[in-house]
Amino acid sequence: KSVAALMAVAVAIANGQALSCSQMQSLAGQYFSGSTATNMICISYYESSWNPQAYNPSSASGLWQILTEHCGELCTACSTPSDLFNPDINAQCALAVLNAQGYDAWTTWSNGDCNGWSQCGSSSGTSSSGSSSSSSGSSSSSSSGSSSGSSSGSSSGSSSGSSSGSGSGSSSGSGSSSGSGSSSGSGSGSGSGSGSGSN
């Protein structure tokens, strides 16, 4: 993960500030993926307002309001209750709690607070569908072995996700050619590409 993002999290913590959506996306993306990351971002929002220093009289602490009793027992990353104020340790403990007890370990989840959550999704997107395409690449080669290649890509996505497309074409002096297109997105996004060459 980027040093700048981690530094921004450290500055926010030092100042006792709540983390931003992008900081939460970066943190959650290190421990959770896809819709799980989005769900955990939502849970943290309702549990702590994304404040790493949040404390509940029940002894729940940090971004995901982890109970101190989980330190050392369920969550080996945490050795003392104060460790739970460290966002990375709190996230590791949240993952351990999620794996052991499921989402219902958090009352905000069992109360339905995260139903329809769209305020801040995972940085990988939560698209239910996406599509992309790449045009074919073409190339030609002369007897001296010079070559040229071209390709283009285009993409589109729907819902709240995103996709991108790119393509490239290349040819060797012998006249062989390849072209490729790629696309990234979540959900059912796909990409394709083809290339041809002649000599």
C-alpha positions in Angstrom: 0.0 0.0 0.0 1.2 3.5 -0.6 3.3 5.2 2.0 1.3 8.4 1.6 -1.9 6.7 2.5 -0.3 5.1 5.6 1.2 8.4 6.6 -2.2 10.1 6.2 -3.7 7.4 8.5 -0.9 8.0 11.0 -1.4 11.8 11.0 -5.2 11.3 11.5 -4.5 9.0 14.4 -2.0 11.4 16.0 -4.6 14.2 15.8 -7.4 12.0 17.1 -9.3 12.5 13.9 -11.7 10.2 12.2 -10.4 8.5 9.0 -11.7 9.5 5.6 -13.4 7.1 3.2 -10.3 6.7 1.1 -8.2 5.9 4.3 -10.8 3.3 5.3 -10.7 1.8 1.8 -7.0 1.5 2.0 -7.0 0.0 5.4 -9.9 -2.4 4.8 -8.4 -3.4 1.5 -5.3 -4.8 3.3 -7.4 -7.3 5.3 -10.7 -7.8 3.5 -11.7 -8.0 -0.2 -14.7 -7.0 -2.4 -18.1 -6.9 -0.7 -16.5 -8.0 2.6 -14.4 -4.9 2.6 -17.4 -2.7 1.9 -19.4 -4.4 4.7 -16.5 -3.9 7.2 -16.1 -0.3 6.2 -19.9 0.2 6.9 -19.6 -1.7 10.3 -16.7 0.5 11.3 -18.6 3.7 10.3 -21.5 2.8 12.6 -19.4 1.3 15.4 -16.8 4.1 15.7 -17.5 6.8 13.1 -14.1 5.8 11.7 -12.4 7.1 14.8 -9.4 4.9 15.7 -9.5 6.2 19.3 -13.2 5.4 19.8 -13.9 3.7 23.2 -17.1 2.2 24.6 -17.7 1.7 28.3 -18.2 -2.0 27.5 -14.4 -2.0 26.9 -14.8 -2.2 23.1 -12.2 -0.1 21.4 -11.0 1.2 18.0 -12.4 1.3 14.5 -14.4 -2.0 14.8 -15.0 -1.7 18.5 -13.2 -4.9 19.4 -13.7 -6.2 22.9 -10.5 -6.2 25.0 -11.2 -9.9 26.0 -10.3 -10.9 22.4 -6.7 -9.6 22.8 -4.3 -12.5 22.9 -7.2 -15.0 22.8 -9.0 -14.7 19.5 -6.7 -12.0 18.2 -3.0 -12.8 18.6 -2.0 -9.5 17.0 -3.2 -7.7 20.1 -1.3 -8.2 23.4 -2.7 -5.3 25.5 -6.1 -3.5 25.3 -4.3 -0.3 24.1 -3.2 -2.1 21.0 -6.8 -1.9 19.8 -6.4 1.8 19.1 -3.9 0.9 16.4 -6.0 0.7 13.1 -3.9 -2.1 11.7 -4.2 -4.3 14.8 -7.9 -3.4 15.1 -8.4 -4.5 11.5 -6.5 -7.8 12.1 -8.7 -8.4 15.2 -11.8 -7.5 13.2 -10.8 -10.2 10.7 -10.3 -12.7 13.5 -13.7 -11.9 15.0 -15.4 -12.0 11.6 -13.9 -15.4 10.9 -14.8 -16.8 14.3 -18.3 -15.2 14.8 -19.5 -13.8 11.5 -21.0 -10.4 10.8 -23.5 -10.7 13.6 -20.7 -10.2 16.1 -21.4 -6.5 15.5 -24.9 -5.3 16.6 -24.9 -2.7 13.9 -24.8 -5.5 11.3 -27.5 -7.6 13.0 -29.7 -4.4 13.3 -29.5 -4.0 9.6 -27.7 -0.6 9.6 -25.6 -1.7 6.7 -28.5 -2.7 4.4 -28.2 -0.7 1.2 -24.9 0.9 2.4 -23.4 3.0 -0.5 -21.6 5.8 1.3 -18.1 4.4 1.0 -17.5 1.1 -0.8 -14.3 -0.9 -1.1 -11.7 0.6 -3.5 -12.1 -2.5 -5.7 -15.7 -1.5 -6.4 -18.9 -3.4 -5.8 -20.3 -3.5 -9.3 -23.0 -6.0 -10.1 -22.2 -5.9 -13.7 -19.6 -4.5 -16.0 -18.5 -5.0 -19.6 -15.6 -4.1 -21.7 -14.3 -4.8 -25.1 -11.1 -4.4 -27.0 -10.7 -4.0 -30.7 -8.4 -6.2 -32.7 -4.8 -5.4 -33.1 -3.3 -5.2 -36.5 0.3 -5.3 -37.6 2.4 -5.6 -40.7 6.0 -6.4 -41.4 8.3 -5.7 -44.3 11.1 -8.0 -45.5 13.6 -6.0 -43.5 11.8 -6.9 -40.3 10.3 -3.5 -39.3 6.9 -3.7 -37.8 4.0 -1.7 -36.6 1.2 -2.5 -34.3 -2.0 -0.9 -33.2 -4.8 -1.7 -30.9 -7.4 0.1 -29.0 -9.6 -0.7 -26.0 -12.8 0.6 -24.7 -14.9 -0.2 -21.7 -18.0 0.5 -19.9 -19.3 -0.4 -16.5 -22.6 -0.2 -14.8 -23.8 0.0 -11.2 -21.3 1.4 -8.7 -18.2 -0.4 -10.0 -15.8 0.5 -12.7 -13.9 -1.2 -15.5 -11.2 -0.3 -17.8 -9.8 -1.7 -21.0 -6.6 -1.5 -22.8 -5.0 -3.1 -25.8 -1.7 -3.5 -27.5 -0.4 -5.0 -30.7 3.0 -6.0 -31.7 4.8 -7.8 -34.6 8.1 -9.4 -35.1 10.2 -9.3 -38.3 9.0 -12.7 -39.3 5.5 -11.4 -39.5 4.0 -13.0 -36.4 1.8 -10.7 -34.5 -0.1 -10.6 -31.3 -2.6 -8.2 -29.8 -4.3 -8.2 -26.5 -6.9 -6.4 -24.6 -7.5 -6.4 -20.9 -10.2 -5.1 -18.6 -10.6 -5.0 -14.9 -13.8 -4.5 -13.0 -15.8 -6.4 -10.5 -18.9 -8.4 -10.8 -19.3 -9.9 -14.2 -16.9 -7.6 -16.1 -14.9 -9.2 -18.9 -12.4 -8.2 -21.5 -11.3 -9.6 -24.7 -8.8 -8.8 -27.4 -7.4 -10.2 -30.6 -4.5 -9.5 -32.9 -3.5 -10.5 -36.4 -0.3 -10.0 -38.4 0.7 -10.4 -42.0 4.0 -10.4 -43.8 
